[in-house]
Amino acid sequence: MTTAAPAEWIDVPFRVLKEHEGRRLDAYLAERLGKKYSRAAVQKLIDDGLVTRPGKPVKAAARVAAGETVMIRYRRQQEPPVPHETMPVLYQDERLVVISKPGGTLSHPTDKVLHNTVTHLLSKQLGRKVYLAHRLDRETSGAMVLALDADAARSLYEQFVGRGVRKEYLAVVFGSVAWEEKVVDAPLGAEGKAIRVRRAVGGEGAQSAVTAFRRLATDGRLSLVSCSPRTGRLHQIRAHLAHVGHPLVGDKLYVGEGEAYMKAVRKEVSRADLDALGADRQLLHAWKLSLTHPDDGRALSFEAPVPDDFPLRPPR
């Protein structure tokens, strides 16, 4: 059994996805942690006893399994004030809760951020523990479902892994989109350049990736696009939009060669950089979410209001 972290430490969970099944533990964590940790640094975390796998061996060469949770223990660090004290709730019952996540809020704690996270704020707001069933990127806003008990969490996770959850996103992209509808069937893998987390069509270890796009509005300079992922690859929507020549407005990683992302890593992003990106965050919003209830299998559908920072709105 994993012991609770002392007050000066925080345990951060990493849920293994199906695409990482069978990877070495050190290789899996190095990929998930991105540029912050090399493989050697991950191996040191393991050697120092800061990595745990409930009921499973903790060795660098051990293979991870889809659905398991790997925990890393980090020392707490000072973090900036939290911009949101509560999460807007779209739906709640005894088994699950659906929120509209604000852009700029992490899904779960990291080594540097504890308080400005969905799990921390929502557990404080509801007065009970919440369980992640899926994640949204920090800058992505919109509909997100969390479980209120472990059994519901397993049920929801299985729906996501089994592609039983239907998701539709809104994206504001650069350029006037000429097509009304487009299905992009293009495998994604690691780009293999300086930015380790960046994905590219046909990249290293590429896996099938399919996204259906639909143009909703355009003002000639920007376009609003509906995005329905049929697979669940890392950065799938963002990488596919860049591939078809319409990168996401505000996307530091996929506009150009990712120069703004490297500046962000070095904490050197300027007001001029953000203005060139067109927005302070990537304008991607989890708009609609459909799933089945873990109790009785009834169909549930939710829609998260379009955020105020979107310059284009879907037609009604």
Secondary structure, DSSP 8 states (H G I E B T S, - for coil): ------TTEEEEEEE--GGGTT-BHHHHHHHHHGGG--HHHHHHHHHTT-EE-TTS---TT-B--TT-EEEEEEE-------S-SS--EEEE-SSEEEEEE-TT-BSS--SS-SSSBHHHHHHHHHTS--EESS---TT-EEEEEEESSHHHHHHHHHHHHTT--EEEEEEEEES----SEEEEE--EEE--SS-TT-EEET-EEEE--EEEEEEEEE-SSEEEEEEEESS--TTHHHHHHHHTT--BTT-TTTSTTSHHHHHHHTT---HHHHHHHTSSS--EEEEEEEEE-TTT--EEEEE----TT-SS----
